Every structure is written in C-alpha cells, then in structure tokens.
Amino acid sequence: MLKVENLHVSVEDREILKGVDLSVGSGEFHVIMGPNGSGKSTLALTIAGHPKYEVTDGRILFEGDEIQELGPDERARKGILLAFQVPPEVEGVKIIEFLQHVLIELKGMDPVEAYDLIVEKAKELWFREEDLHRYLNVGFSGGERKRLELLQAILIEPKLLILDEPDSGVDVDSLSVISRKIEELHRKGTAILLITHYGRILGHLDREKLRVHVMKDGKIVKTGSGELVDRIDREGFAGIFEEVGA
C-alpha cells in the first residue's frame, strides 16, 4: 500500500531523512522506533504531506501512485490519516462542527447522520455529548487530545493511519483505551504506522503482529519482529546501533 523509496527530506536546508526505504502492506502493523532526533516524526509528517518538509530525492507511493507532489488534503482523500504528536488547539472551531465537516467531505454523509455517529463513537472514547461542543483541543489534557485524534480515525476508517507518539503525555487509563481502539482499527483492515521512541504503548498491543523498524540519524538501520521491542526495553538502542555499525 505504502512504499517509500530512498527518501531524502530537508527542513530549512537541513537534511533530516537520508535515504529511508519502507514498505507497508494493506492491513499491516508497522512500528518506527528510535531516539529523539532520529527522524521519526519527519517521516510521518512527510508521508502526510506537511509543506514544511521538502522531498529532495526519492519517492513516496501509495497504492502504486506517486504522492510526494500532492497536498495533505489530497492524501487524506486517498485514505492517509496522521494523528499528530501534539494536536493543535483551534479557537472558535467546535469539535462537533469540525468532525461533521470531515464526514460530510470525506464520506458524503448527511449532517444529522454524521452528528449521531460522532456522538455514538465519542462515548467509546469517554467523551460526553457536551464535550463535543468545546473548541478543538482548547484546554484539553494530553490524554483528551490523543483520544480525540483516535476518534477522528475511528470515524474516518482510513486505509493508512500514522500515529506520531500516541503515548506521549498520556495517562495510564487513556493509554489503555487508545491501545484498544488502535487494535480495533487494525482488525477492521486499517494499516498502522506507529511512531514511538519507547515501548510503553507497545506493552498494550499484540507484538506478534508488529513489524518493527529502528531509526538513527535519518535512516532505518534495523528491521525485525515484535521481539525487537523486548530487546530495546532490555538494552536500549545502543546495543542495536553497535551491532549494525550505526
């Protein structure tokens, strides 16, 4: 479904990604791990089409089509959704109005039908109907922001969901419900690309399903099964980097 070939990306003339190769098949579950500054979030934002990130070499293909020249809205229509590491606050835009607009634009739903679906699914992520009339992420805790990102994914059911640090700033209870909803989306056929620098959230997921990639200095230096997560928990990244000469 997703194929990244020899991807080089720069931000303000500074090269961040230095030749990334990655393939994600339909319905697969991939994890990108690595220390801070290794390029994980840059990879996520580049795939989603953030205009700040300039592709200087290589290609991004989605279902066989090159997408690196497409805007983020066009990529979203193709089925790519990014859940942000730090979801932004948007004053003046109510959650319910934003989500209704998304469902009307992407799924052609009737506004009333969209409203009812949003309220139903929001309850599964601990949001009351009155919570949906707050402004988007304004005054939200870290857990509330991440649960709202997952609510968007559940409503849209994208072909590819990119999760950038879904466990960052999240309490234990929120982490549990977020993990369950990620697995629910995966069971329904959504391919997952989960970005993290430590394995807290992975303790809540079925590691047998995972394909794990380790990044350092803008490159993927090692790929393995879910057992690689256990090794990183025990040894950190240093042993892996020494093994591969990175």
C-alpha positions as CSV (number, residue, x, y, z in Angstrom):
1,M,0.0,0.0,0.0
2,L,2.7,2.5,1.0
3,K,6.2,2.4,-0.5
4,V,8.9,4.8,0.5
5,E,12.0,4.7,-1.7
6,N,15.4,6.3,-0.9
7,L,13.6,9.2,0.7
8,H,15.7,12.3,1.4
9,V,13.9,15.2,3.2
10,S,15.2,18.6,4.2
11,V,13.8,21.3,6.5
12,E,15.1,24.8,6.0
13,D,18.0,23.4,4.0
14,R,19.0,20.9,6.7
15,E,18.8,17.3,5.7
16,I,16.8,15.2,8.2
17,L,16.0,12.0,6.3
18,K,18.9,10.5,4.4
19,G,17.6,7.6,2.3
20,V,14.7,5.9,4.0
21,D,13.2,2.8,2.4
22,L,9.9,1.4,3.9
23,S,7.1,-0.8,2.6
24,V,3.8,-1.1,4.4
25,G,1.3,-3.6,3.0
26,S,-2.5,-3.4,3.3
27,G,-3.6,-4.2,6.8
28,E,-0.1,-4.5,8.2
29,F,1.1,-3.0,11.6
30,H,4.5,-1.3,11.5
31,V,6.3,0.5,14.3
32,I,9.1,3.0,13.9
33,M,11.3,3.4,17.0
34,G,14.4,5.4,17.7
35,P,15.8,8.1,20.0
36,N,14.7,11.7,19.8
37,G,16.0,13.4,16.7
38,S,16.3,10.3,14.6
39,G,13.8,11.5,12.0
40,K,10.7,9.5,13.1
41,S,8.3,12.5,13.2
42,T,9.8,13.9,10.0
43,L,9.0,10.7,8.2
44,A,5.4,10.7,9.5
45,L,4.8,14.4,8.5
46,T,6.4,13.9,5.1
47,I,4.2,11.0,4.3
48,A,1.1,13.0,5.3
49,G,2.2,16.0,3.1
50,H,3.3,18.7,5.6
51,P,4.5,21.6,3.3
52,K,7.4,22.4,5.6
53,Y,9.2,19.1,4.7
54,E,10.9,19.2,1.3
55,V,11.5,15.9,-0.5
56,T,14.9,16.4,-2.2
57,D,15.2,12.8,-3.5
58,G,13.3,9.6,-3.6
59,R,9.6,8.7,-4.0
60,I,6.5,8.1,-1.9
61,L,4.0,5.8,-3.5
62,F,0.5,5.0,-2.2
63,E,-1.4,2.2,-3.9
64,G,1.0,2.5,-6.8
65,D,0.7,6.2,-7.3
66,E,3.4,8.8,-6.5
67,I,2.1,11.2,-3.9
68,Q,5.0,13.4,-3.0
69,E,3.6,16.3,-5.1
70,L,0.1,16.0,-3.6
71,G,-1.2,18.3,-0.9
72,P,-2.2,16.9,2.5
73,D,-5.9,17.2,1.7
74,E,-5.5,15.1,-1.5
75,R,-3.5,12.5,0.5
76,A,-6.3,12.4,3.1
77,R,-8.9,11.7,0.3
78,K,-6.7,8.8,-0.8
79,G,-7.0,7.3,2.7
80,I,-4.0,8.6,4.7
81,L,-4.6,10.0,8.2
82,L,-2.0,11.4,10.5
83,A,-2.6,11.6,14.3
84,F,-0.3,14.4,15.5
85,Q,2.2,14.1,18.3
86,V,1.0,17.5,19.6
87,P,-2.5,18.1,18.2
88,P,-3.0,21.8,17.8
89,E,-5.6,24.0,19.6
90,V,-8.1,25.7,17.3
91,E,-10.0,28.5,18.9
92,G,-13.5,29.2,17.6
93,V,-14.0,25.7,15.9
94,K,-16.2,23.3,17.8
95,I,-15.3,19.7,17.8
96,I,-18.7,18.5,16.6
97,E,-18.7,21.0,13.7
98,F,-15.2,20.0,12.7
99,L,-16.0,16.3,12.7
100,Q,-19.3,16.8,10.9
101,H,-17.5,18.7,8.2
102,V,-14.9,15.9,7.9
103,L,-17.6,13.2,7.5
104,I,-19.6,15.3,5.0
105,E,-16.5,16.0,2.9
106,L,-14.8,12.6,3.0
107,K,-17.8,10.2,3.3
108,G,-20.6,12.3,1.8
109,M,-22.7,11.8,5.0
110,D,-25.9,13.7,5.9
111,P,-25.2,16.3,8.7
112,V,-27.7,14.7,11.1
113,E,-26.4,11.2,10.4
114,A,-22.9,12.4,10.9
115,Y,-23.8,14.1,14.2
116,D,-25.4,10.9,15.6
117,L,-22.4,8.8,14.6
118,I,-20.0,11.2,16.2
119,V,-21.9,11.2,19.5
120,E,-22.1,7.4,19.5
121,K,-18.4,6.8,18.8
122,A,-17.3,9.6,21.1
123,K,-18.8,7.8,24.1
124,E,-16.5,4.9,23.4
125,L,-13.6,7.2,23.9
126,W,-15.0,8.8,27.1
127,F,-16.4,12.0,25.6
128,R,-19.8,13.2,26.6
129,E,-22.0,14.9,24.1
130,E,-21.4,18.3,25.8
131,D,-17.7,17.8,25.4
132,L,-18.1,17.8,21.7
133,H,-19.3,21.5,21.8
134,R,-15.9,22.6,23.2
135,Y,-13.4,24.2,20.9
136,L,-11.0,21.8,19.2
137,N,-8.3,20.7,21.8
138,V,-8.6,24.0,23.7
139,G,-7.9,23.3,27.4
140,F,-7.6,19.6,26.7
141,S,-5.2,17.3,28.6
142,G,-2.7,15.2,26.7
143,G,-4.9,12.2,27.1
144,E,-8.0,14.0,25.8
145,R,-6.1,15.3,22.8
146,K,-4.9,11.8,21.8
147,R,-8.3,10.3,22.4
148,L,-9.8,12.9,20.1
149,E,-7.2,12.0,17.4
150,L,-8.3,8.4,17.7
151,L,-12.0,9.4,17.5
152,Q,-11.2,11.0,14.1
153,A,-9.6,7.8,12.9
154,I,-12.5,5.6,14.1
155,L,-15.0,7.9,12.2
156,I,-12.9,8.0,9.0
157,E,-11.6,4.5,9.0
158,P,-8.5,5.4,6.8
159,K,-6.6,2.9,4.7
160,L,-3.4,4.0,6.5
161,L,-3.2,5.5,10.0
162,I,0.0,7.2,11.0
163,L,0.3,7.6,14.8
164,D,3.0,10.0,15.9
165,E,3.9,9.3,19.5
166,P,0.3,8.3,20.6
167,D,1.6,7.5,24.1
168,S,3.2,11.0,24.7
169,G,1.7,12.9,27.6
170,V,-1.0,10.2,28.1
171,D,-2.1,8.8,31.5
172,V,-2.4,5.0,32.1
173,D,-6.2,4.9,31.6
174,S,-6.2,6.9,28.4
175,L,-3.3,4.7,27.1
176,S,-5.4,1.6,27.7
177,V,-8.4,2.8,25.7
178,I,-6.2,4.3,22.9
179,S,-4.4,1.0,22.5
180,R,-7.7,-0.9,22.3
181,K,-9.1,1.4,19.6
182,I,-5.8,1.2,17.6
183,E,-6.2,-2.6,17.6
184,E,-9.9,-2.3,16.7
185,L,-9.0,-0.2,13.7
186,H,-6.3,-2.7,12.7
187,R,-8.7,-5.6,13.0
188,K,-11.1,-3.8,10.6
189,G,-8.3,-3.6,8.0
190,T,-6.6,-0.2,8.6
191,A,-2.8,-0.4,8.1
192,I,-1.0,1.2,11.0
193,L,2.3,3.0,11.1
194,L,3.0,3.8,14.8
195,I,5.9,6.1,15.7
196,T,7.4,5.9,19.2
197,H,10.7,6.3,21.0
198,Y,9.9,3.9,23.8
199,G,7.8,0.8,24.2
200,R,5.1,1.8,26.7
201,I,2.2,1.7,24.3
202,L,3.5,-1.5,22.7
203,G,3.0,-3.3,26.0
204,H,-0.7,-3.0,25.3
205,L,-0.5,-4.4,21.8
206,D,-0.1,-7.8,20.3
207,R,3.6,-7.9,19.4
208,E,3.2,-10.9,17.2
209,K,1.5,-8.7,14.6
210,L,4.2,-6.0,14.7
211,R,7.0,-5.3,12.1
212,V,9.5,-3.0,13.9
213,H,12.0,-0.6,12.3
214,V,14.7,1.3,14.2
215,M,15.8,4.7,13.0
216,K,19.0,6.6,13.7
217,D,20.3,9.8,12.0
218,G,17.6,9.8,9.3
219,K,17.9,6.2,8.3
220,I,16.3,2.9,9.1
221,V,19.2,0.8,10.4
222,K,17.4,-2.4,11.6
223,T,14.1,-4.1,11.0
224,G,12.7,-7.1,12.9
225,S,9.7,-8.7,14.6
226,G,7.9,-7.6,17.8
227,E,10.7,-9.3,19.7
228,L,12.9,-6.4,18.8
229,V,10.8,-4.2,21.2
230,D,11.7,-6.5,24.1
231,R,15.4,-6.2,23.2
232,I,15.1,-2.4,23.2
233,D,13.4,-2.5,26.5
234,R,16.2,-4.5,28.0
235,E,19.2,-2.9,26.3
236,G,18.1,0.4,24.9
237,F,19.1,1.4,21.4
238,A,22.9,1.5,22.0
239,G,23.3,-2.3,21.6
240,I,21.4,-2.3,18.3
241,F,23.4,0.6,16.9
242,E,26.7,-1.0,17.9
243,E,25.5,-4.3,16.2
244,V,24.7,-2.6,12.9
245,G,27.6,-0.2,13.0
246,A,25.4,2.9,13.1
